Amino acid sequence: MRLALAVCLGLSLVAAAAQARDVAKDVSYKDGDTSLLGYVAYDNAKASAPGILIVPQWMGLTDYEKGRARQLAGLGYVAFCADIYAQGHVAQDTKEAGILAGKFRGDRALFRARLNAALRALRASPTVDARRCAAIGYCFGGTGVLELARSGADVLGVVSFHGGLDSPTPADGKNVKAKVLVLHGADDPFTPKADIAAMEKELKDAGVDYQLVFYSGAVHAFTQPMAGNDPSKGAAYNERADKRSWRAMLDFFDEIFGR
Amino acid sequence: MRLALAVCLGLSLVAAAAQARDVAKDVSYKDGDTSLLGYVAYDNAKASAPGILIVPQWMGLTDYEKGRARQLAGLGYVAFCADIYAQGHVAQDTKEAGILAGKFRGDRALFRARLNAALRALRASPTVDARRCAAIGYCFGGTGVLELARSGADVLGVVSFHGGLDSPTPADGKNVKAKVLVLHGADDPFTPKADIAAMEKELKDAGVDYQLVFYSGAVHAFTQPMAGNDPSKGAAYNERADKRSWRAMLDFFDEIFGR
């Protein structure tokens, strides 16, 4: 009888351990006095995993970013979605998004503070290996990860997906410690060639390790199905570029995390 | 006794089959009346494998290309190194290399004929899956694979490693069937920005599927240890870019060969 009970208990524990896997939930955190609402996803069965900060596109932290976080958790990472706008606020429409994003693009110090608060929250997440963290960002979030790097943040790499590449203070390139991967639509009309050239100069002058990838036929927001299918609008989903850029990001993670 | 003999025979056959693996050898072939000496490498134990044409850098078909062929064979591909200069001729020095390469860069029809002869030889190689072929090229060979694509060759993809990107006939972009992957040193002084822009326009106007990747800190010949370690010369090995570009090529092969 005791043997049977012991076996049942043992099996239950094993089952419980195998089942304690995907966690995905909102996370309250702070930037000074400002309350923020992020989102974390990870596999609780892994004792330790590299952490990925996800910086959202200009609408705010939406189901899109949460989906990406769960996708990364399924691949064995701890993924934390940043709340840039505070209170988990999501813009009602693109007009409001433009105003909100403009506030942060126009005040890079504020943007960097908000980004670093999110990075601290990532590092405080369960199971994360704080020595192996990276950041990825979409559109406005791509600008965000570059700003995180320019703030001198201690991340191993940053990945911009069709991000805004401009910088009002290119000298800050000298602060970049991270390796940089810029994944961009060759036909993205929202990034002037002058911005791309300026970013290359900024990173080159600072001796930053960067890779710059252009995908033909892709415009802005090419990783985002909600952008629709009409490239003539300047923003559109591009499945081919989405898959390729995701693969490029995973290769980059393998390299920087030493897998 | 007969059982023992049968068992021994069976074991010998199994051992023989397991051992019939890496083949690497010179291959005589023709371009019209011109005798050419290529090199093929493949795993004879595989019934069928995608074929990769390797177009050499300007010195001709050297141990470098043969090494790459064996490396690809080890990964399960049939690799065939093209002989562009005929008779397996290798330049004595860079001065001669410049003259030989110049002859083909100055006569793209001849270059294309020589490239297509090599592609036919690849397709005639044992074990190759003729429906799944690609071409890769280094420097002058990078120009070569782009010319192969511009000739309308039926390859699934071409990969240029720090290739010359210029074209005297950009309208030929319309002939390109292959997907194109251009892997380039961000600091390569031998490729004017105007050439890069012209190639992008050529491919974009023709609706070609291309990817363009720049590696920071890499100059010309970044995949080639024989180029030395001094980037100030304009050509130098760059291990980081070499590894990343090789990975990018393998991802590209996975995609175009449907693995």
Boltz contact constraints between the chains, C-beta under 6 A:
constraints:
  - contact:
      token1: [A, 209]
      token2: [B, 216]
      max_distance: 6.0
  - contact:
      token1: [A, 210]
      token2: [B, 216]
      max_distance: 6.0
  - contact:
      token1: [A, 211]
      token2: [B, 215]
      max_distance: 6.0
  - contact:
      token1: [A, 212]
      token2: [B, 214]
      max_distance: 6.0
  - contact:
      token1: [A, 213]
      token2: [B, 213]
      max_distance: 6.0
  - contact:
      token1: [A, 214]
      token2: [B, 212]
      max_distance: 6.0
  - contact:
      token1: [A, 215]
      token2: [B, 211]
      max_distance: 6.0
  - contact:
      token1: [A, 216]
      token2: [B, 209]
      max_distance: 6.0
  - contact:
      token1: [A, 216]
      token2: [B, 210]
      max_distance: 6.0
  - contact:
      token1: [A, 247]
      token2: [B, 251]
      max_distance: 6.0
  - contact:
      token1: [A, 251]
      token2: [B, 247]
      max_distance: 6.0
